């Protein structure tokens, strides 16, 4: 384990869990890389970068809150009221000195507060003004989420800050722009700010909301009952205010002859990162991980190495943490981990699967089985859906993922969890099905 420490910098550490032994001719190396950030402050120091600090309170930040104001937010009328209250609660949670804006989203995006292409700076006065402006929010119009994101990007990029974050709430499908338009907006915003996305009620599209959060390295969730919005928004904002470092990348260096098969985050959620690689010099690539506070995450790295003879060993990959800057310079966060390959004729050593690797391989399969099972159910393939959701129940049971097991039990009748024997329920509430789909990628960590 390597640890990076300097005053005012979160300490990053990297631990690698793997079975490094391969049989003769074996080529696939799997490792779980645990990255942990502890200790407050931000990268650098106030003296080195005073403009990246709020007075005495950690890194400077800018937040844009995007509230759906389309016509459907009036059905029922409590939905719009709850959204206004939730946004007010989020505004109250802003740290003094944080730049912020509120955006009302319909088929166009408009600035609700402060207006004129600016951001406000949070203090008692601006919080009160923002809440006054929120009272005037009313529902009417369509939904074009890409326009909301582009306005958020323009506003957030106007501030010279360390952390840029968005919070997006929608209650409906993105009907007033094409899927291509939304994707173009997400591509344009990726790497510029992180964004948490929430669906309220049950008339929105799960894949749209989770796709937004995934592209912008944020969280996604359902708030089926609008009365739960204020608590959710407060918690989201508290988490955003706890972020200390932005734009951290997992850098993988591999020797000649090796190929990276995949890189995915596996805890706290499953997130595919393989296709997000940006080249970082000879045989090195960076995989984006977004913003960090005090937290720990796990990544599954799979590398293909050239075959070698018994007794040979090699470094399969070197993992480090960096912050790449737009000017081409890189800040190294000091922590690194090594993934190794050792060829052996000891059958027991080369065939045993590392418990961390086995656990997270199961968690990734669990997420996939849920998503495939729900898609098959919607398509009317009930036998296929039963098989996939049964497998999901079995995996959730084996791994101790109690939260997912509870959600599955609202969609299927569990006859026998250890064998994955289930029956599809004849009637399933929309909220239960959508909650299972939205939270399908949430994983549990290995029991130490």
Steps between C-alpha positions, in 0.01 A plus 500: 500500500625848415377814674537860393505758775561872516337759719162610364481211252269202536719193539438259214589135540487209255464133600511218246323167562573219255616143451821565308559132416426378147525148356744437214360683196261704720449853373216670693586696814217640718543742789276707725653841563369680811553877498444687826511875567521619860567832674364841405628792302551517127778446253772761544459763768325831543832678462569327169151542359299750706228528233416130546401545865191622677598700808631244750260233381669274251487506122303756303202357320221589259164319493216521247159361602282405201128467588248349260222756444323316216119480497495150654650641823145626576360145516452479791556866602689383811785390268596856402462616859726219624756584231504867607538398866776251416694760301462747788636234739797443266567876487496506882765226501747702287819599679565876527710615205381228258391631158155381396210536258149358463378400153137433403481231235229453236547466122738793560720581797463827687688659785279520809769649724712714495458563121697692234743212440648531849544288809409622849735455797331326792435702814191575710379766254542304175347187653191700595483662154527159332215364714284803409570432130407132547154594626418633153582170327201354318451204269442523124673390181695199380827322588838544326761402759797568272418872505500496883842335510652742248376802697637344821836451327510863381421631849735263686791574267466874571651448851867432569441220754637159593174300504212530249183304570145471367180363653225410252138412576254372240156341515454406135651369181729719291237545229593834345845418368646194330708238681790618278458860625511385862806286432676793329428717807635229734814463287549878509460512882697184589814584696383860553272438800360204692124460531258307723168416331167419666171379357190598700176303471478213248453661155869543411737271313749316725763458226491875428556602862767236572666586166531868601654412837732245342628736229561776756645270772221573750235297680151406380197411707121495508288708737170321440313712756559874441477563877844334528668757276613749765687236702659360183606844370648593838704180510616545138614855572676397823694239301584757231624741769726220632688459171860616529674406175364508144600321180700213652602236244605140551816468287595154376844430358553162335819346354549406134286207389222547757143602419248652739184292465284723721498751785181545701402655829336224708423680830299686614335448158590318179620749237671399174810715437678304225384722213575823687877458480706797384858429393764629741836435338663175396299195620307707757135601509279702735152392615285780651367456855350847565506685832608358835425574864583267789406169339615167362421338166591168336603441137532172308795498259539212254824478299609250235872421519727310258524129590816403689669192643485356852695705752489822299341812642417847370337827592162487322392858581591795717209700643541862611275800568544828316325828427555587133482877437370658176845650429648149471667495844415223745483498876600162641318407821784273607308181571563200281434126485653216301316218320726197456504173306696192614487172306495183711439126465337499846144413402347619831672840476410564135134393520391678817295814438575801717192560725480872409511420126238225540271724705504793257471278194177378662382855578555609138309191380223582750454850353495359147254221589255753651517732198462212250219342705298823516554564125378145420197548728407824318542319165259224612765223524389378842706178497818693419415763762439231764836336427696829516324636809536158667874516438499854645325376817760223532793743457352752744451221755853358464670841523290633788362790294191535722380833353486358146341177628219706659440690176495174298239354739257774391525386136521120545371248754810331638445125536863413586768771502815276509394321180343810340155342471245779450162581346424833332238696691182549296468864607798724572480866602678731253693658787633159614615399153661839435673500840650156428621612156640833622685343793607180322863616476539559876740246646604381844865478600680180586458400863849539646 
